[in-house]
Amino acid sequence: MTCAKAHFAPTVGVETAGYGVTAALVAKGFGIAIVPRLGSPPTSESITRIAIRLQDKPLERHIALAERAAERAAILLTLIRHLADAAQTLVADDHP
């Protein structure tokens, strides 16, 4: 459900692509943040992580990789393996 469908508009005071900056702002009480799980800061005295779910289902994010058609670089194969491992870890954490 979008914000408009829920009949509200969020007030966005600050936007940043730096997750460390986002965590510092939240820790200092400047608001809340919605960040992807891989970019979320660890729970601390000043930050609490809360999973967002829609109708008892976790949110999903799809990513894609683009590569040169000529050949698959070895580094890309390593990246794909690491992303798959990270995704499995996230799924395991959500479904103990």
C-alpha positions in Angstrom: 0.0 0.0 0.0 1.4 3.4 -0.9 1.3 6.4 1.4 -1.3 8.0 -0.8 -3.6 5.0 -0.6 -3.2 5.1 3.2 -4.2 8.8 3.0 -1.0 10.3 4.4 2.1 12.0 3.1 5.4 11.5 5.0 7.5 14.5 5.8 11.0 13.9 4.5 13.4 16.3 6.1 16.7 14.7 5.0 17.7 12.2 2.3 21.1 10.5 2.2 22.5 7.5 0.4 25.0 7.0 3.3 23.6 4.4 5.7 26.2 5.4 8.3 24.8 9.0 8.2 21.3 7.7 8.3 22.1 5.7 11.5 23.8 8.6 13.1 20.8 10.9 12.5 18.4 8.3 13.9 20.7 7.7 16.9 20.6 11.4 17.7 16.8 11.6 17.5 16.3 13.3 14.2 13.6 10.9 13.1 13.2 7.4 11.7 14.6 5.7 8.6 13.6 3.0 6.3 16.7 1.2 4.9 17.3 -2.1 3.2 18.3 -4.8 5.6 21.8 -5.2 4.2 22.3 -1.5 5.0 20.6 -1.4 8.3 22.8 -0.5 11.4 23.2 -3.0 14.2 20.8 -2.6 17.1 22.2 -0.5 19.9 21.1 1.5 22.9 20.0 4.3 20.6 18.8 2.3 17.6 16.1 -0.4 17.4 15.5 -2.4 14.1 12.0 -3.3 13.3 11.1 -5.6 10.3 8.5 -4.2 8.0 5.9 -6.6 6.8 2.8 -6.3 4.6 0.0 -8.6 5.7 2.4 -11.0 7.4 4.7 -11.1 4.5 8.2 -9.5 4.4 8.9 -6.8 1.9 10.9 -8.0 -1.1 13.5 -6.2 -3.2 14.6 -7.6 -6.5 18.1 -6.7 -7.9 19.6 -7.5 -11.2 23.2 -7.6 -12.5 24.3 -6.4 -15.9 27.3 -7.8 -17.6 29.1 -7.6 -20.9 27.7 -10.2 -23.3 31.1 -11.3 -24.5 32.2 -13.2 -21.4 31.4 -13.6 -17.7 34.2 -12.2 -15.6 35.4 -14.3 -12.6 34.8 -11.4 -10.3 31.2 -11.3 -11.3 30.8 -15.0 -10.5 32.3 -14.3 -7.0 29.9 -11.4 -6.6 26.9 -13.5 -7.5 28.0 -16.2 -5.1 28.3 -13.6 -2.2 24.9 -12.1 -3.0 23.3 -15.5 -3.0 24.9 -16.4 0.3 23.8 -13.1 1.8 20.3 -13.6 0.6 20.2 -17.1 2.1 21.4 -15.7 5.4 18.6 -13.1 5.4 16.0 -15.7 4.6 17.3 -17.9 7.4 17.2 -14.9 9.9 13.6 -14.2 8.9 12.5 -17.8 9.2 14.2 -19.4 12.2 
